[in-house]
Amino acid sequence: PYFYAVVFFGFHDDNGLKLPPSIIRQFWDKEEVNKTCRIIYNSLKETFGMDGVWMFKERHADLLDENGEVLKKGKFHLNIITSNIKDRIIEEPNRKVRRLLNDNGKMNIPIKDLQYTDIDELKIELVNACIKRASNWVNRFQYSIKTQLLLEPSDLEDTTLYCLKEFSKKQADFTDVVCFKSSDFYKP
C-alpha cells in the first residue's frame, strides 16, 4: 500500500496559544512551503527508507469581496503520497524510528505505549510523528495531519488526480502544484 497524508499548518501552538505573525505569514509564502516540503521529504526518506515520496502544494480558497475580487490568496497545505514502509523497519527499528516511538501520538500518549490493531495503524502514527518532527510550524494537534492507506491502484490514481486538481481546473501551473525538488518524479 501507499500512504497519503494531508498536512495543514495551524495558527496555534501545542498549548493553544496563537503563533506569532512571522510564522503565520509563512503559510502563504510559496518558498517557505517549498523548504518545508524538502525537510519533510528528507525526513521521511531517511527515517523509513521509502522508495518514493511525492509532494503537492494546494492553496485554500481565496478570500473574496462581494464583487468576487481576490482580497487575499488562500494559505497553503500539503498533500503527500509515499510508498510503503517495510514491516522490517518497524519490527527492527533504527535509531530514528526508535525516537519517533517516544513521541506523543493519539491522546498525547507516547506512540510505543499505545495499542494498535495492526502494523499499518502504527505506521500511520509514525508517519504523522515524522512529519510533525520535521516541520516546526505543523501543529502537533491531531487534526493537523491526516494520513491514510491507499490500498487499491484506483485509490492511488484517484488521490493523485485529487492532488493535481488545481492544475486540472487550470487554477495553477503544474510546476506550482508539484514540488519537484521534494519528490521522486523522474528527473532527466
C-alpha atoms as a printed R data frame, in Angstrom:
    type eleno elety resid chain resno       x      y       z
1   ATOM     1    CA   PRO     A     1   0.000  0.000   0.000
2   ATOM     2    CA   TYR     A     2   0.852  3.661  -0.333
3   ATOM     3    CA   PHE     A     3   0.339  6.363   2.272
4   ATOM     4    CA   TYR     A     4  -1.484  9.635   1.681
5   ATOM     5    CA   ALA     A     5  -1.057 12.485   4.158
6   ATOM     6    CA   VAL     A     6  -2.655 15.921   4.190
7   ATOM     7    CA   VAL     A     7  -0.694 18.452   6.225
8   ATOM     8    CA   PHE     A     8  -2.381 21.616   7.472
9   ATOM     9    CA   PHE     A     9  -0.477 24.495   9.007
10  ATOM    10    CA   GLY     A    10  -2.291 25.734  12.099
11  ATOM    11    CA   PHE     A    11  -2.469 29.146  13.734
12  ATOM    12    CA   HIS     A    12  -1.843 27.922  17.307
13  ATOM    13    CA   ASP     A    13   0.905 26.025  19.091
14  ATOM    14    CA   ASP     A    14   0.519 22.852  21.158
15  ATOM    15    CA   ASN     A    15  -0.709 24.858  24.137
16  ATOM    16    CA   GLY     A    16  -3.408 26.639  22.147
17  ATOM    17    CA   LEU     A    17  -1.503 29.943  22.014
18  ATOM    18    CA   LYS     A    18  -1.640 31.898  18.765
19  ATOM    19    CA   LEU     A    19   1.584 31.713  16.773
20  ATOM    20    CA   PRO     A    20   3.476 34.944  16.044
21  ATOM    21    CA   PRO     A    21   2.623 36.737  12.766
22  ATOM    22    CA   SER     A    22   6.117 35.987  11.409
23  ATOM    23    CA   ILE     A    23   5.319 32.254  11.436
24  ATOM    24    CA   ILE     A    24   1.719 32.619  10.269
25  ATOM    25    CA   ARG     A    25   2.900 34.640   7.220
26  ATOM    26    CA   GLN     A    26   4.852 31.545   6.102
27  ATOM    27    CA   PHE     A    27   1.567 29.725   5.379
28  ATOM    28    CA   TRP     A    28   1.134 31.959   2.312
29  ATOM    29    CA   ASP     A    29   4.801 32.001   1.235
30  ATOM    30    CA   LYS     A    30   5.435 29.515  -1.571
31  ATOM    31    CA   GLU     A    31   9.197 29.393  -0.943
32  ATOM    32    CA   GLU     A    32   8.754 28.677   2.776
33  ATOM    33    CA   VAL     A    33   6.282 25.904   1.898
34  ATOM    34    CA   ASN     A    34   8.803 24.507  -0.623
35  ATOM    35    CA   LYS     A    35  11.501 24.479   2.089
36  ATOM    36    CA   THR     A    36   9.119 22.652   4.429
37  ATOM    37    CA   CYS     A    37   8.393 20.107   1.676
38  ATOM    38    CA   ARG     A    38  12.109 19.449   1.312
39  ATOM    39    CA   ILE     A    39  12.610 18.990   5.058
40  ATOM    40    CA   ILE     A    40   9.641 16.592   5.309
41  ATOM    41    CA   TYR     A    41  10.807 14.719   2.198
42  ATOM    42    CA   ASN     A    42  14.314 14.213   3.607
43  ATOM    43    CA   SER     A    43  12.963 13.144   6.983
44  ATOM    44    CA   LEU     A    44  10.569 10.547   5.520
45  ATOM    45    CA   LYS     A    45  13.241  9.112   3.211
46  ATOM    46    CA   GLU     A    46  15.945  8.955   5.898
47  ATOM    47    CA   THR     A    47  13.708  7.611   8.654
48  ATOM    48    CA   PHE     A    48  11.772  4.943   6.765
49  ATOM    49    CA   GLY     A    49  13.898  4.303   3.671
50  ATOM    50    CA   MET     A    50  10.875  4.938   1.454
51  ATOM    51    CA   ASP     A    51  11.299  4.248  -2.242
52  ATOM    52    CA   GLY     A    52   9.103  7.154  -3.248
53  ATOM    53    CA   VAL     A    53   7.755 10.402  -1.813
54  ATOM    54    CA   TRP     A    54   5.665 12.797  -3.897
55  ATOM    55    CA   MET     A    55   4.735 16.275  -2.642
56  ATOM    56    CA   PHE     A    56   1.938 18.526  -3.850
57  ATOM    57    CA   LYS     A    57   1.080 22.055  -2.691
58  ATOM    58    CA   GLU     A    58  -2.537 23.145  -2.592
59  ATOM    59    CA   ARG     A    59  -3.984 26.546  -1.805
60  ATOM    60    CA   HIS     A    60  -7.081 27.020   0.291
61  ATOM    61    CA   ALA     A    61  -9.827 29.111  -1.293
62  ATOM    62    CA   ASP     A    62  -9.052 32.795  -1.726
63  ATOM    63    CA   LEU     A    63 -10.820 35.412   0.395
64  ATOM    64    CA   LEU     A    64 -13.095 37.343  -1.973
65  ATOM    65    CA   ASP     A    65 -15.004 40.606  -1.651
66  ATOM    66    CA   GLU     A    66 -18.686 40.996  -2.577
67  ATOM    67    CA   ASN     A    67 -17.688 41.558  -6.254
68  ATOM    68    CA   GLY     A    68 -15.648 38.364  -6.431
69  ATOM    69    CA   GLU     A    69 -12.304 40.190  -6.383
70  ATOM    70    CA   VAL     A    70  -9.466 38.480  -4.511
71  ATOM    71    CA   LEU     A    71  -8.754 40.225  -1.213
72  ATOM    72    CA   LYS     A    72  -6.266 37.652  -0.004
73  ATOM    73    CA   LYS     A    73  -4.852 34.493  -1.563
74  ATOM    74    CA   GLY     A    74  -5.542 31.258   0.302
75  ATOM    75    CA   LYS     A    75  -2.904 29.709   2.535
76  ATOM    76    CA   PHE     A    76  -1.152 26.509   1.521
77  ATOM    77    CA   HIS     A    77  -1.434 22.980   2.759
78  ATOM    78    CA   LEU     A    78   0.418 19.883   1.568
79  ATOM    79    CA   ASN     A    79  -0.682 16.631   0.009
80  ATOM    80    CA   ILE     A    80   1.931 13.887   0.325
81  ATOM    81    CA   ILE     A    81   1.888 10.440  -1.266
82  ATOM    82    CA   THR     A    82   4.554  7.957  -0.175
83  ATOM    83    CA   SER     A    83   5.476  4.397  -0.937
84  ATOM    84    CA   ASN     A    84   5.025  1.724   1.693
85  ATOM    85    CA   ILE     A    85   7.155  1.297   4.794
86  ATOM    86    CA   LYS     A    86   8.605 -2.181   5.025
87  ATOM    87    CA   ASP     A    87   7.450 -4.072   8.136
88  ATOM    88    CA   ARG     A    88  11.092 -4.783   8.983
89  ATOM    89    CA   ILE     A    89  11.689 -1.042   9.552
90  ATOM    90    CA   ILE     A    90   9.048 -1.100  12.313
91  ATOM    91    CA   GLU     A    91   9.837 -4.540  13.742
92  ATOM    92    CA   GLU     A    92  13.580 -3.822  13.930
93  ATOM    93    CA   PRO     A    93  13.565 -0.027  14.319
94  ATOM    94    CA   ASN     A    94  16.596  2.087  13.549
95  ATOM    95    CA   ARG     A    95  17.641  4.979  15.791
96  ATOM    96    CA   LYS     A    96  15.287  7.479  14.088
97  ATOM    97    CA   VAL     A    97  12.243  5.212  14.311
98  ATOM    98    CA   ARG     A    98  13.011  4.463  17.983
99  ATOM    99    CA   ARG     A    99  12.997  8.208  18.683
100 ATOM   100    CA   LEU     A   100   9.633  8.568  16.931
101 ATOM   101    CA   LEU     A   101   8.217  5.753  19.067
102 ATOM   102    CA   ASN     A   102   8.829  8.004  22.093
103 ATOM   103    CA   ASP     A   103   6.936 10.933  20.530
104 ATOM   104    CA   ASN     A   104   3.378 11.557  21.643
105 ATOM   105    CA   GLY     A   105   0.706 10.110  19.404
106 ATOM   106    CA   LYS     A   106  -3.042  9.968  19.860
107 ATOM   107    CA   MET     A   107  -4.336 11.363  23.153
108 ATOM   108    CA   ASN     A   108  -0.877 12.794  23.909
109 ATOM   109    CA   ILE     A   109   0.459  9.339  24.882
110 ATOM   110    CA   PRO     A   110   3.837  8.054  23.605
111 ATOM   111    CA   ILE     A   111   3.381  6.028  20.425
112 ATOM   112    CA   LYS     A   112   5.148  2.979  21.901
113 ATOM   113    CA   ASP     A   113   2.610  2.862  24.773
114 ATOM   114    CA   LEU     A   114  -0.492  2.806  22.569
115 ATOM   115    CA   GLN     A   115  -2.264 -0.313  21.336
116 ATOM   116    CA   TYR     A   116  -2.640 -0.785  17.572
117 ATOM   117    CA   THR     A   117  -4.920 -3.183  15.723
118 ATOM   118    CA   ASP     A   118  -2.244 -3.874  13.112
119 ATOM   119    CA   ILE     A   119   1.189 -2.738  11.986
120 ATOM   120    CA   ASP     A   120  -0.292 -0.413   9.334
121 ATOM   121    CA   GLU     A   121  -2.025  1.637  12.039
122 ATOM   122    CA   LEU     A   122   1.334  2.003  13.809
123 ATOM   123    CA   LYS     A   123   2.980  3.018  10.524
124 ATOM   124    CA   ILE     A   124   0.390  5.783  10.067
125 ATOM   125    CA   GLU     A   125   1.097  7.096  13.557
126 ATOM   126    CA   LEU     A   126   4.853  7.054  12.870
127 ATOM   127    CA   VAL     A   127   4.437  8.884   9.536
128 ATOM   128    CA   ASN     A   128   2.430 11.576  11.354
129 ATOM   129    CA   ALA     A   129   5.116 11.869  14.038
130 ATOM   130    CA   CYS     A   130   7.871 12.094  11.427
131 ATOM   131    CA   ILE     A   131   6.086 14.919   9.592
132 ATOM   132    CA   LYS     A   132   5.425 16.806  12.844
133 ATOM   133    CA   ARG     A   133   9.048 16.473  13.907
134 ATOM   134    CA   ALA     A   134  10.323 17.664  10.509
135 ATOM   135    CA   SER     A   135   8.355 20.915  10.457
136 ATOM   136    CA   ASN     A   136   8.236 23.291  13.385
137 ATOM   137    CA   TRP     A   137   5.136 25.017  12.051
138 ATOM   138    CA   VAL     A   138   2.919 21.971  11.648
139 ATOM   139    CA   ASN     A   139   0.665 21.848  14.691
140 ATOM   140    CA   ARG     A   140   1.135 18.904  16.989
141 ATOM   141    CA   PHE     A   141  -2.642 18.710  17.310
142 ATOM   142    CA   GLN     A   142  -4.179 15.533  15.922
143 ATOM   143    CA   TYR     A   143  -6.205 17.303  13.226
144 ATOM   144    CA   SER     A   144  -3.171 18.951  11.591
145 ATOM   145    CA   ILE     A   145  -2.081 15.792   9.763
146 ATOM   146    CA   LYS     A   146  -4.463 13.253   8.279
147 ATOM   147    CA   THR     A   147  -2.824 10.087   6.972
148 ATOM   148    CA   GLN     A   148  -4.470  7.066   5.413
149 ATOM   149    CA   LEU     A   149  -3.523  3.979   3.454
150 ATOM   150    CA   LEU     A   150  -4.126  3.722  -0.285
151 ATOM   151    CA   LEU     A   151  -4.755  0.015  -0.731
152 ATOM   152    CA   GLU     A   152  -6.048 -0.270  -4.284
153 ATOM   153    CA   PRO     A   153  -4.481  1.033  -7.503
154 ATOM   154    CA   SER     A   154  -7.682  3.039  -8.056
155 ATOM   155    CA   ASP     A   155  -7.163  4.719  -4.644
156 ATOM   156    CA   LEU     A   156  -3.699  5.841  -5.746
157 ATOM   157    CA   GLU     A   157  -4.996  7.084  -9.093
158 ATOM   158    CA   ASP     A   158  -7.926  8.977  -7.542
159 ATOM   159    CA   THR     A   159  -5.686 10.538  -4.879
160 ATOM   160    CA   THR     A   160  -3.095 11.634  -7.441
161 ATOM   161    CA   LEU     A   161  -5.823 13.237  -9.558
162 ATOM   162    CA   TYR     A   162  -7.124 14.972  -6.435
163 ATOM   163    CA   CYS     A   163  -3.624 16.301  -5.658
164 ATOM   164    CA   LEU     A   164  -3.464 17.729  -9.184
165 ATOM   165    CA   LYS     A   165  -6.954 19.266  -9.147
166 ATOM   166    CA   GLU     A   166  -5.748 22.894  -9.147
167 ATOM   167    CA   PHE     A   167  -3.742 22.146 -12.297
168 ATOM   168    CA   SER     A   168  -6.610 20.149 -13.840
169 ATOM   169    CA   LYS     A   169  -9.001 23.050 -13.250
170 ATOM   170    CA   LYS     A   170  -6.402 25.453 -14.697
171 ATOM   171    CA   GLN     A   171  -6.185 27.343 -11.400
172 ATOM   172    CA   ALA     A   172  -2.431 26.786 -11.089
173 ATOM   173    CA   ASP     A   173   0.557 25.872 -13.216
174 ATOM   174    CA   PHE     A   174   1.756 22.258 -12.977
175 ATOM   175    CA   THR     A   175   5.079 23.406 -11.509
176 ATOM   176    CA   ASP     A   176   3.216 25.369  -8.822
177 ATOM   177    CA   VAL     A   177   1.319 22.268  -7.710
178 ATOM   178    CA   VAL     A   178   4.068 19.626  -7.773
179 ATOM   179    CA   CYS     A   179   7.106 20.129  -5.541
180 ATOM   180    CA   PHE     A   180   9.637 18.600  -7.925
181 ATOM   181    CA   LYS     A   181  12.665 19.205  -5.687
182 ATOM   182    CA   SER     A   182  10.892 17.283  -2.918
183 ATOM   183    CA   SER     A   183   9.503 14.451  -4.998
184 ATOM   184    CA   ASP     A   184  10.716 11.278  -6.632
185 ATOM   185    CA   PHE     A   185   9.422 12.059 -10.108
186 ATOM   186    CA   TYR     A   186  11.787 11.200 -12.922
187 ATOM   187    CA   LYS     A   187  14.377 13.937 -13.307
188 ATOM   188    CA   PRO     A   188  16.425 13.713 -16.529
